[in-house]
């Protein structure tokens, strides 16, 4: 559980979770949850996320890692916050390089290119310094996250996206594994294309100055939250460049220097 001073309103948490579950079940996005959730009330927003996570686990889904969102200063300014957020990755969100993503896999899908890290050690003890976090990373691969929003027209405030599992939808992983002795995350460059047309570019430095910084932020926050990061978990570190909408039939490819490329096609 998160460290809260005032317990979230249980009725609001239940109502918001029900609303988001209904959106997922019906394929119909819902309006922003201003009536149930203050835009900056992170305790309640994460309580909603926890409730939805518990429901997914009860239904048989397995937690395989975390995603970090809002790692771009420009996006933080757009939403009016000065901190990232995080969501939970489930096993049924995973796709392999070259896979076809079902068109209905996530609502209002948008793609963003990232680096995915796989942990080789727990991040539960110690000061969780940059060096400790870096040493805990076993390897990295190129990745594309397919974000989705159950909030209509992506009109999200910070509380909306946190409650909605940080807008996590699905992810696709590349096959070229590299250790941090073999490449430097903050120095990479990225290009993402849709149907062969370049639509997004960026760098490792666009992700909190260094994607490892993002993992360090998550490690500390997750431990404070009561669910520290564990060996074997997958961490999506945040976007290296702007997120772009995708549609049925699109083929999306990201190339990250030092990590190769990863691609998928959206089903029709």
N, C-alpha and C positions, 0 to 999 in steps of 0.2 A: 504494500500500500504506500501511497505517497505521504510525505510529511505534511499534514494539514493542520491548520490551527482551528478552522471552523469546518465541521463535517459538511460535505456537499448535501444539498437537499435531495433526499432519496426519491421523492416523487418526480422531481425534475430529471434526475438521472434515468429513472425508469421510462419516463415519457419520451425523452430524447432518444434513448436506445431503441425503443419500440418504433419510433419514427424512422430512424435510419435502417433498421431491419426491414421495415415495410418497403422502403425505397429499393433496397437490394432485391427483395422477393418479387416485387412487381415491375422492376425495371423503370420506375418513374421517380426522378429526383424530387426532392422536397425543398420548400423554401428554407432560407437560413433560419437558424433556431434562436432568433433574438428573443422570442417569448419565453424560452426555457433556460437560456445560457447567456450570461454576460460575455462579451467578446474577449475579455481579459481574465476570466475566471478559470485558471488552469486546473485548479483542484477538481472542480466539477467536470471540466472537459476530459481530464484523464480518468476520472471515475466512470464516465460514460464509455470511454475507450476500454477500460478494464471490464466493464459489464459485457460489452460486445465480444471482447476476447474470450471471456469465460464461456459465452454461448457458443463460439466457434469451437473451442476445445471440447466442450460437452458434446458437440455434434460430430466429433471425431477428427477435427483438424489438429495438426501438430505444429507447434511453434518451432521455427528453424532459425530465427534471428530477428534483427531489427532493421528499420530504415530510419535515416535521419532526413528531415525535411527543413526547408527554409534556411539553407546554408548560404544563400546568396544575399549579400547586403541589399541589392536592388529589390529582391522579392520581400525581404523583411520590411523595407521602407514602404513598399506597396501595401502590405497588410497592416503596417503600423506597429511592428514589434522589433525587439533588438536581440532576439534569441532564437535558436533553432527549435524544432520539435521532433518527436520520434513516434514511430508506430511499430506494429508487430508484423513480422513476415511469417506466413503459414506455408506448409509444404505444398498446398494446392495452388499457390501463386506462381510456382516455378515453371519456367519453360527453358528449353535448350536452344542453342544457336541453330537458326534455320527453321524453327518450329512455326506452325500456324497457330496464332492466337485466336480463339473463338471471338467472334464479333461482340458477343454479349458477356465477355469475361469481366468487364468492368464498365461502369457508367461514365459517359462523357470522357473517353480515354484521351490522355495526352502522354507523349513519350519524352523522356529526358535521359541523356547519356550520363553514366556514372562510373565510378570504380567500386567494385564489390570486394570486400576483404573477408577472408575466412580466418577465424581466430584459432591459434594453436595452444593457447593457455587461457585460463580464467582471468577475468579482470574484476576481482572481488576484494582484494586486499591491497595494502600499501597505499602510497600517495597517488597512484594512477597518474604518474608523470608522463610527459610526452615519450620519454625513452622507454618506460615500462610498457606503454601501450604499443609503441612501435615493435618492441621485441615480442609482444604477444601475438602479433599478426603472422600467420603461417604463410599465406600467399594472397595474391590479388588477381582478379580477372576483370576484363572489360564487361560492362553490364548496361542494359537499358531497363529503366524502370518505366512501367506503364502505370501512371497515376490515374486515379479515377475519383470522381466526387459524386456523393449522393445528394449534394446541395445544388439546386437548380442553377444553371448558367455559371457555375463556379464562383458564385457571389459569396465567397467565404471570408469570414473573420477568423482570427487566430483560434478562438474557441471552437468554431465549426470544424476546421481541419483537424485539430487535435482529437476531438470527439470522434470524427470519421476516420480514425486510425491513420492520421496524418496523410489522408488521401491515398493510401496504399492500394494498389490494384493487382498488379502482376509484375514479374520481372523475368528477364532473359539474360542468361550468363554465357560469356564467351568460353572458349576452350583453352586459351593460352594462359597458363599459370605462371606468375612471376613472384619471386620473393622481393622484399624491400632491399635486398642486397643487389638485385638485378635491375631495378628501376626506381626512380624517385617520384612519388605521387604528385608532389607539388609542381613538378617540372613538365608534366605531360601536356600535350595539346590534343584537342578532341574536335572531330567533325562528325555531324550527324546528318544523314540524308533521308528524304522520303521519296521513293520512286526515282532515285538517282539524282535528285536535286538537293543540294546542300541547304539545310534550313536552320542549322544551329552550329555554332562553334564556341570553343571555350578552352579553359586551361585548368590544371589542377589547383592553381592558386585562387581560382574563382570560388572554390569550396572552402570557406573559412580560412583562406590563406594557404591551406594544406589539408588534403583530405584526412590525414592522420589527426589533425586538430579536431576534426569533426568526430572521429572515433573516440578521441579522448574526452570530448564534451559528453558524448553519449555514455561512455563508461562511468563517468562520475555521476551523471544524472540517473542512470539506471540503478546504480548502487544505492543512491539516496532514495530512489523509488522503491527499493526493496527487492529488485529483480536484477542482480548484477549479470554482466555479460559472461558467457561461458565458452570454454574451448569447443570448437566445432561449429559455433554459430556463424551465420552469414550476416555481414553488416553492409548495407547499402549506404554509402557515405554522403550522398547528396549530389545535386546536379553540377556538372562542369560547364553547362551552358544553358540557354533558354529552353524551356519546355514547349513542345509543339503539339497541336491537336492531330489526331490520326483518325482514319476512317476505314471502313471495310474495303479490302483490296489493296491497301497500302503496304509497301515493303519498306521497312525502316532499318537502316544500318548505321552503326556508330563505329568509328575507328579512333582508337586511343593510342597515341605513340607509346611504344614499349610494350603494349598489351594486345595489339592486334585489333581485330574487328569482331563484331557480333551483330546478328541481324534476325529479324522475324517478319512474318507477313500476317496481316490482319485478315481473318476469314471473311467471306462474303455472306 
